[in-house]
């Protein structure tokens, strides 16, 4: 079969316009899912974002140092907690830690779900890019077949053409 008949029997590749017509709009991955709208979930994310910062750490550390320094170094008349209050402060800080840990984990789970949606969106964009590249490659292959058919029609040897254009 000649190159000319091979090109004429071959179906032209889809155009970019055909690809655009088939394309569906990208989802907005930032849009909240219905299960993410709950007040407690938003509160957990808010606390996770605030508590997991150096600013929060420095605030708690500064308050603890200030509280301990005042109650240990200030004159007895100006101290507002008796010496055993330190044990109570340790107890309160442990209770705060016990309550914050599961709350932070809930917030991290929700943030992980958002990261998963971002990853799905990235996959969708990559699949689209792959489809567009495939259309371009099909066009290049089709054009290559047409050029080879034209060379055959003009009785020009492809090997000679390639030998003359090689660097």
MOVEN-V142212 format. One record per backbone hydrogen bond with DSSP energy under -0.5 kcal/mol. NH is the residue of the N-H (numbers start at 1). CO is the residue of the C=O. If there is no record, write none. Layout:
nh=<NH,NH>
co=<CO,CO>
This chain:
nh=<6,7,8,9,10,19,20,21,22,23,29,31,36,37,42,43,44,45,46,47,48,49,50,51,52,53,57,58,59,60,61,62,63,64,65,66,67,68,69,70,71,72,73,74,74,78,79,85,86,87,88,89,90,91,92,93,94,95,96,97,98,99,100,101,102,103,104,105,106,107,108,109,110,111,112,113,114,115,116,117,118,119,120,121,122,123,124,125,126,127,128,129,130,131,132,133,134,135,136,137,138,139,140,141,142,143,144,145,146,147,148,149,150,151,152,153,154,155,156,161,162,163,164,165,166>
co=<2,3,4,5,6,15,16,17,18,19,27,28,33,34,38,39,40,41,42,43,44,45,46,47,48,50,53,54,55,56,57,58,59,60,61,62,63,64,65,66,67,68,69,69,70,75,75,82,83,84,84,85,86,87,88,89,90,91,92,93,94,95,96,97,98,99,100,101,102,103,104,105,106,107,108,109,110,111,112,113,114,115,116,117,118,119,120,121,122,123,124,125,126,127,128,129,130,131,132,133,134,135,136,137,138,139,140,141,142,143,144,145,146,147,148,149,150,152,151,157,158,159,160,161,162>
